Amino acid sequence: MVTPRKRRWKWIGHTLRKSSNCITRQALTWNPEGKRTRGRPKNTLRRIIEADMKTMNYNWKQLERIA
């Protein structure tokens, strides 16, 4: 059985190999500015990815090179 984390990283690798003007890659690497409204922080795909990257000691540049 494939775990959600494994599928997520497979998709991330696929997306990072696309050209830089592809909309899915732009959406994945886009960093929105400003503040959110009050309340519980939203669990976004970007936050989940960055938490996984932190545990593996990777950054976006290293992921692009690996993909």
C-alpha atoms as a printed R data frame, in Angstrom:
   type eleno elety resid chain resno      x      y       z
1  ATOM     1    CA   MET     A     1  0.000  0.000   0.000
2  ATOM     2    CA   VAL     A     2  1.330  3.418  -0.939
3  ATOM     3    CA   THR     A     3  1.340  5.980   1.850
4  ATOM     4    CA   PRO     A     4  0.037  9.511   1.284
5  ATOM     5    CA   ARG     A     5  3.496 10.929   2.008
6  ATOM     6    CA   LYS     A     6  5.087  8.774  -0.689
7  ATOM     7    CA   ARG     A     7  2.458  9.801  -3.249
8  ATOM     8    CA   ARG     A     8  2.860 13.450  -2.261
9  ATOM     9    CA   TRP     A     9  6.644 13.350  -2.782
10 ATOM    10    CA   LYS     A    10  6.210 11.551  -6.091
11 ATOM    11    CA   TRP     A    11  3.874 14.333  -7.246
12 ATOM    12    CA   ILE     A    12  6.250 17.032  -5.971
13 ATOM    13    CA   GLY     A    13  9.136 15.522  -7.931
14 ATOM    14    CA   HIS     A    14  6.949 15.346 -11.038
15 ATOM    15    CA   THR     A    15  5.890 18.979 -10.603
16 ATOM    16    CA   LEU     A    16  9.409 20.289  -9.962
17 ATOM    17    CA   ARG     A    17 10.638 18.683 -13.189
18 ATOM    18    CA   LYS     A    18  8.149 20.744 -15.207
19 ATOM    19    CA   SER     A    19  9.153 24.047 -16.791
20 ATOM    20    CA   SER     A    20  9.233 27.111 -14.554
21 ATOM    21    CA   ASN     A    21  6.313 28.766 -16.380
22 ATOM    22    CA   CYS     A    22  3.970 25.803 -15.770
23 ATOM    23    CA   ILE     A    23  1.037 26.859 -13.573
24 ATOM    24    CA   THR     A    24  1.250 23.839 -11.238
25 ATOM    25    CA   ARG     A    25  4.926 24.502 -10.534
26 ATOM    26    CA   GLN     A    26  4.250 28.189  -9.951
27 ATOM    27    CA   ALA     A    27  1.452 27.300  -7.523
28 ATOM    28    CA   LEU     A    28  3.716 24.876  -5.652
29 ATOM    29    CA   THR     A    29  6.646 27.290  -5.279
30 ATOM    30    CA   TRP     A    30  4.583 30.478  -4.818
31 ATOM    31    CA   ASN     A    31  5.029 32.160  -1.455
32 ATOM    32    CA   PRO     A    32  2.016 34.379  -0.645
33 ATOM    33    CA   GLU     A    33  2.698 37.621   1.169
34 ATOM    34    CA   GLY     A    34  0.691 39.255   3.896
35 ATOM    35    CA   LYS     A    35 -0.991 37.883   6.982
36 ATOM    36    CA   ARG     A    36 -3.886 35.518   7.385
37 ATOM    37    CA   THR     A    37 -6.895 36.234   9.523
38 ATOM    38    CA   ARG     A    38 -7.083 35.177  13.133
39 ATOM    39    CA   GLY     A    39 -7.759 31.618  14.102
40 ATOM    40    CA   ARG     A    40 -6.247 28.197  13.751
41 ATOM    41    CA   PRO     A    41 -3.480 28.021  11.118
42 ATOM    42    CA   LYS     A    42 -4.581 26.271   7.960
43 ATOM    43    CA   ASN     A    43 -2.748 23.079   7.014
44 ATOM    44    CA   THR     A    44 -1.754 23.816   3.450
45 ATOM    45    CA   LEU     A    45  0.174 21.536   1.120
46 ATOM    46    CA   ARG     A    46  3.078 23.991   1.204
47 ATOM    47    CA   ARG     A    47  3.275 23.867   5.012
48 ATOM    48    CA   ILE     A    48  3.184 20.066   4.996
49 ATOM    49    CA   ILE     A    49  5.939 19.949   2.363
50 ATOM    50    CA   GLU     A    50  8.097 22.426   4.274
51 ATOM    51    CA   ALA     A    51  7.657 20.442   7.497
52 ATOM    52    CA   ASP     A    52  8.790 17.277   5.679
53 ATOM    53    CA   MET     A    53 11.722 19.164   4.139
54 ATOM    54    CA   LYS     A    54 12.767 20.385   7.576
55 ATOM    55    CA   THR     A    55 12.894 16.826   8.939
56 ATOM    56    CA   MET     A    56 14.958 15.710   5.922
57 ATOM    57    CA   ASN     A    57 17.229 18.812   6.004
58 ATOM    58    CA   TYR     A    58 16.366 19.880   2.435
59 ATOM    59    CA   ASN     A    59 15.417 23.207   0.921
60 ATOM    60    CA   TRP     A    60 13.623 24.114  -2.328
61 ATOM    61    CA   LYS     A    61 16.858 24.435  -4.346
62 ATOM    62    CA   GLN     A    62 18.044 20.978  -3.274
63 ATOM    63    CA   LEU     A    63 14.650 19.454  -4.118
64 ATOM    64    CA   GLU     A    64 14.741 20.972  -7.606
65 ATOM    65    CA   ARG     A    65 18.222 19.543  -8.140
66 ATOM    66    CA   ILE     A    66 17.178 16.073  -6.916
67 ATOM    67    CA   ALA     A    67 13.954 16.017  -8.960
